[in-house]
Amino acid sequence: MNNLCKDRVNHVEISHDGEDQRIDNYLLKILKGVPKSHVYRILSSGEVRVNGGRARPNRRLAVGDKIRIPPIRVAQRNQGTAPQDPERFKILYEDEDILAIDKPAGLAVHGGSGVSSGIIEHLRSTRSNQPFLELIHRLDKETSGVLLLAKKRL
């Protein structure tokens, strides 16, 4: 969760890099590892406040907006969820824009629904020199196949 404390309320002031971004997308960016469903739950329940008021997920942020983020409770990391050896993911194709890997069956693509972390979190931690790494699509946990990841925003 970046440098935010997950055990207490956090207050964030929006700078130029968050300007004109939707609050749901901004929260997903700064709360890495928190399931998307949880982010939308805290937004819809009114726990997230912008300048003292409730915020709808589609609200656009402005420089100087003050966001109140409630304590975030996420599942404890399960060391067996994603392989610790990056070589376990066979790279099928890679260029400056895209990474294609051979996803084995039995591994979650991302955290959520009782899974604390998945392939995307593992790749982000092992490829820390890449500032942007996002899923292009998803595959079910029990499905094997080609998984595409974007290495930069197009």
C-alpha positions, -999 to 999 in steps of 0.1 A, spaced: 0 0 0 28 24 -8 36 44 24 0 45 36 -7 28 70 -33 1 66 -42 1 103 -54 36 106 -72 64 86 -50 81 60 -53 116 46 -39 123 12 -37 156 -6 -39 154 -44 -9 167 -63 -6 173 -101 0 136 -108 -35 128 -95 -53 157 -112 -83 149 -133 -81 112 -124 -113 94 -113 -111 86 -76 -117 49 -81 -87 47 -105 -66 68 -82 -73 45 -52 -66 14 -72 -32 30 -82 -22 39 -46 -37 8 -29 -17 -18 -48 -27 -53 -37 -61 -43 -24 -89 -61 -43 -109 -39 -67 -141 -51 -50 -128 -38 -17 -120 -3 -32 -155 -1 -46 -170 -12 -13 -153 15 7 -163 41 -20 -200 30 -21 -203 28 17 -191 64 21 -160 55 40 -138 74 15 -143 112 17 -131 140 -5 -130 174 11 -153 161 38 -180 147 16 -189 113 2 -173 105 -31 -188 86 -60 -164 63 -79 -166 85 -110 -156 117 -92 -127 135 -109 -100 148 -86 -85 182 -86 -51 195 -72 -55 202 -35 -84 178 -29 -81 161 5 -90 124 5 -98 105 37 -90 68 32 -103 44 59 -82 16 75 -78 -11 48 -78 -47 59 -63 -71 34 -57 -109 36 -24 -120 50 1 -130 23 0 -167 16 35 -177 5 22 -206 -15 -1 -185 -37 24 -174 -63 56 -191 -72 87 -174 -56 109 -183 -86 103 -159 -115 117 -185 -139 86 -206 -132 67 -183 -156 77 -192 -191 80 -159 -211 65 -166 -245 70 -130 -259 83 -97 -246 89 -63 -262 88 -28 -249 50 -27 -247 38 -63 -239 48 -93 -219 32 -127 -227 36 -155 -202 25 -191 -200 1 -191 -170 0 -225 -153 -34 -238 -139 -39 -234 -102 -25 -198 -98 -47 -167 -94 -40 -139 -118 -45 -113 -91 -55 -111 -54 -91 -110 -42 -119 -133 -30 -97 -149 -4 -65 -149 -24 -40 -124 -10 -18 -122 -41 -15 -135 -76 7 -136 -106 5 -98 -112 16 -90 -77 45 -115 -79 56 -100 -113 54 -64 -99 77 -74 -70 102 -93 -91 102 -66 -119 104 -36 -96 124 -17 -123 92 -15 -144 70 13 -131 40 1 -151 28 -35 -153 -9 -42 -157 -31 -71 -168 -45 -68 -203 -70 -96 -195 -76 -122 -169 -77 -160 -168 -95 -180 -142 -74 -195 -114 -78 -231 -127 -72 -221 -164 -38 -224 -180 -29 -203 -211 -13 -172 -225 -15 -142 -201 -9 -108 -216 5 -79 -195 10 -42 -206 44 -28 -198 32 8 -205 0 28 -209 -9 32 -246 
